[in-house]
Amino acid sequence: MAFTWESTYAIALELRRQHPEINIEEVSLQQIYQWTIQLNEFEDDLALANDDILYAIYQDWFEENIHGL
């Protein structure tokens, strides 16, 4: 499965899986950007990233930590 910037929920789940020890409240948008572009399955134009997309990934990850399993 390839990730694109539109795959915010899927990216959030993958980042949560790869970084289970991380306190999401201490993660910056820059860190989310770096981790996202390092995903082997990430296949999108890096120039398309913006704060709204990164914040959507953050929100999805945060919500999963609260309501997810």
C-alpha positions as CSV (number, residue, x, y, z in Angstrom):
1,M,0.0,0.0,0.0
2,A,1.4,3.4,-1.0
3,F,1.0,6.4,1.2
4,T,0.3,9.8,-0.1
5,W,-0.4,13.1,1.7
6,E,-4.1,12.3,1.3
7,S,-3.6,9.1,3.4
8,T,-3.5,11.0,6.7
9,Y,-5.3,8.3,8.7
10,A,-3.2,5.4,7.3
11,I,0.0,7.4,7.8
12,A,-1.1,8.1,11.4
13,L,-1.7,4.4,12.1
14,E,1.7,3.4,10.6
15,L,3.5,6.1,12.6
16,R,1.8,5.0,15.7
17,R,2.8,1.3,15.0
18,Q,6.4,2.3,14.3
19,H,6.7,4.6,17.3
20,P,4.7,3.1,20.1
21,E,6.8,4.6,22.8
22,I,6.3,8.2,21.6
23,N,4.1,10.6,23.5
24,I,2.1,12.2,20.7
25,E,1.7,15.4,22.7
26,E,5.5,15.9,22.4
27,V,5.7,15.4,18.7
28,S,6.2,18.3,16.4
29,L,4.8,18.7,12.9
30,Q,8.4,18.7,11.6
31,Q,9.0,15.3,13.3
32,I,5.8,14.0,11.7
33,Y,7.0,15.2,8.3
34,Q,10.4,13.5,8.7
35,W,8.9,10.2,9.9
36,T,6.3,10.3,7.1
37,I,8.8,10.8,4.2
38,Q,10.9,8.1,5.7
39,L,8.2,5.5,5.4
40,N,9.2,2.9,2.7
41,E,5.7,3.0,1.3
42,F,5.5,6.8,1.0
43,E,5.2,7.9,-2.6
44,D,4.1,11.5,-3.0
45,D,5.7,14.8,-3.9
46,L,7.5,16.2,-0.8
47,A,6.7,19.8,-1.9
48,L,2.9,19.1,-1.4
49,A,3.3,18.9,2.4
50,N,1.9,21.7,4.4
51,D,0.9,22.3,8.0
52,D,-2.7,21.4,7.5
53,I,-1.8,18.0,6.2
54,L,0.8,17.4,9.0
55,Y,-1.7,18.5,11.6
56,A,-4.3,16.1,10.1
57,I,-1.9,13.3,10.6
58,Y,-1.2,14.5,14.1
59,Q,-4.9,14.7,14.9
60,D,-5.6,11.2,13.5
61,W,-2.7,9.8,15.6
62,F,-3.9,11.6,18.7
63,E,-7.5,10.4,18.3
64,E,-6.2,6.8,17.8
65,N,-4.3,7.1,21.1
66,I,-7.4,8.2,22.9
67,H,-10.0,6.0,21.2
68,G,-8.0,3.3,19.4
69,L,-7.0,-0.1,20.6
